[in-house]
Amino acid sequence: MMKINYKAVPLLALFSLFQLTAGAQQSAKKALPQLGKSTLKQVINAMTLQEKSKLVVGMGFKMPGMPPPVKGEKPKAIDIGGFKLPPSDPDAYNIPEKVPGAAGRTHAIARLGIPSITVSDGPAGLRIEPKRPNDSSTYYATAFPVATLLASTWDTAMVKKVGVAFGNEVREYGVDILLAPALNIHRNPLGGRNFEYYSEDPLVAGSMTAAIVRGIQSNGVGTSIKHYAANNQETQRNSINAIVSERAMREIYLRGFELAVKASQPWTVMSSYNKLNGTYTSERRDLLTTILKNEWGFKGFVMTDWFGGKDAVAQMNAGNDLLMPGNPDQSDAIVAAVKSGKLSMAQLDANVERMLKIILKSPTFKGYKYSDKPDLAAHAKVARMAAAEGMVLLKNDDNVLPLAINKRVAVFGNTSYKLIAGGSGSGDVNKAYTVPLVQGLSNAGFKVQEELAKTYTDYIADAKAKQPKPRNFFMLPPPIPEMDVNGLLAKEADGADEAIITIGRNAGEGADRKVEDDYYLTAGEKAMIAAISKAFHDKGKKVVVVLNIGGVIEVASWRDSVDGILLAWQPGLEGGNAIADLLSGKVNPSGRLATTFAMDYKDEPTAKNFPGTPEKKPEQVTYDEGIYVGYRYFDSYKIKPAYEFGYGLSYTKFKLSDVAVSSADFKGKISVKVTVTNTGDVAGKEVVQLYLSAPHKNIDKPEQELKAFAKTALLAPGQSQFMVFTLNAGDLASFYTAKSAWIADAGEYKVKIGTSSANIEKTVSFKLANALVTEKTNTALTPQVAINEWRNK
């Protein structure tokens, strides 16, 4: 008979108990809700308060070259050339970056299957680091034309093509959300980031934004439209209080965002730095929740601009779902606020849910195996095509352009040799190359004056070596003064057939432009244009100026000295080739101005109140011009600009005919038809613009407003294209603040069809029998002080 060792029984029981406990723990682990497999409610309920507070606060900002926080010590603020950054989360340094050079990341919650997603700048090309640790490869992105140029194409199909190429780079470099596009209004020509923005008109801005968002997001990646809202200057951008009426906000500064949200549903919206009527935009619930989410039906999440706002709890309560780039103090404040009752768990859960819905859509969550090898050569072709489509021919006396490619050209101006592809700051792009104009001309077959080119190349190299190093990320080095060319002119005017002069301007994040030596040409630039023009005109030869600029400059005082002016904007990495395409006639100019060029800065409606008061360090800026921004002002107040909104020349001519409305009376909607015919000698494209003049017995209104536009296909000589525009009730309406409603007034509406705001070729009309309330809204954004807004008398 077998003996049993009873002393061993407790050990066996203990082992069995251990097995049961381990199995239970494993089952419990398996039973945890997982994002994508469980409902969002289940996942959110399984999150701890600390995890929720981490998810709505970014991982922090890793400054290149800056030491990581010391372990065991509270992170400290970082000073970069006088610009102070809040303390960063140690995770930003401890967790390796998926995409070096990206702007930020969210926290992962691995136990619930929630990954970290990556966001990256920028508006004219993806910002990533070209070099990576322990990697001999170099990673570049395409520098696409800036937004102001893209808007000047007036071609949403073309802009969508740019978006498709752009989004492919976002996807293939492992980024989930692009921090772009930007669509603030060109309120004043000195705005430092105007190059990132599309237009002075919300219809153009909103249409272009929707187009590029659709293109980018067709790749399965997201966008963040910005900066929401009234972020129309860089001076004191983190604290300036923009005082704006609700009507001006609704009709001008929010309208483009509304159009873009409804037409393209961007994954995210970025709240701006500034205060709006006394409260930071990221802390305004009426702006972020009432208007954006409830009235417009925005489905994504709202993130702050980097270090935007002051109060993390107020931001959460406002519906600002993600604080970027994030720091531990913000997470701690959120946890404390929930415990104290200052922030409800319901509100925090709503913010978390919006985050999770977008994370579910991200390439990272879906496990996309990105290649790090987008087709940059193909994208460069798209950039070149778009650049050529958006350049605007401002002047062409005696058909000086196009130039015959067998001509010998003398090329003057620093930026003929050092093209400005795009702006600075977060709008800059780490690109593999930039094609300067002089190279583009040579590529096109022009003969470039070699000695002059060498003189410029040596001069620029020497001057660049002497430039001071910028103190921080935002600062641009001072521009290199134009070379004194007087000693060269006799020889160049004898040896060349024509002269080309490039004038360059750059700006970017952190500072607005200046009136003197920026909006106005410098004394050296004026002298250069005058001297070259005289020398070449004395020999019976022509002079063409190329404007390689990001924002409006003064042109009226010097334009009569030259024969042709091509506005090239900041055209991206293929800029030199694109400019040559137009100068040679390979491409017929079809760009049209999406922003007005005034005769003089003092003619600008915002000249007296930009960038605010007090003058030395503005604290507030009052938008007392109200709705009278850009052409709405120039047309209503009968101020003649140098070049009006919508203006642009072509190498051919067009005629608009057969303009008619579908009915004499408005009943829900109305159609306007027009035929466009190329009556010239070469193929080209025309932009047809529809402006509406509304009755204004009850409320002050502009002289006219753009309500529709379209660009033709490439029309051969003699070829026509039939177009139809449809106006809905909302297109007739203005915002009545006292009634919190958009209302179309009864009376006669004049439809003006033309090719610019000043060149109206045909006017037709229809009547609305009774006033229509097209939309009721919530009272919001009420100014805390009275605004003495302008009226069109």
Helices and strands as residue ranges (DSSP letters): G 6-8, H 9-31, H 40-46, H 49-55, E 78-80, E 83-85, H 91-94, E 104-105, G 110-112, E 118-120, H 147-152, H 156-172, E 177-178, G 194-196, H 202-217, E 222-228, E 241-243, H 246-248, I 249-253, H 255-264, E 268-271, E 275-276, E 279-280, G 281-283, H 285-285, I 286-295, E 301-304, H 312-318, H 328-340, H 345-361, H 363-366, H 376-390, E 392-396, G 397-399, E 408-412, H 414-417, G 425-427, H 437-444, E 447-448, H 450-465, G 486-488, H 489-495, E 498-504, I 515-519, H 523-537, E 542-548, G 559-561, E 564-567, H 575-584, G 601-603, E 620-622, H 631-636, E 654-661, E 669-678, E 687-693, E 705-711, E 720-728, H 729-732, E 734-736, G 737-739, E 741-744, E 747-754, E 760-768, E 772-776
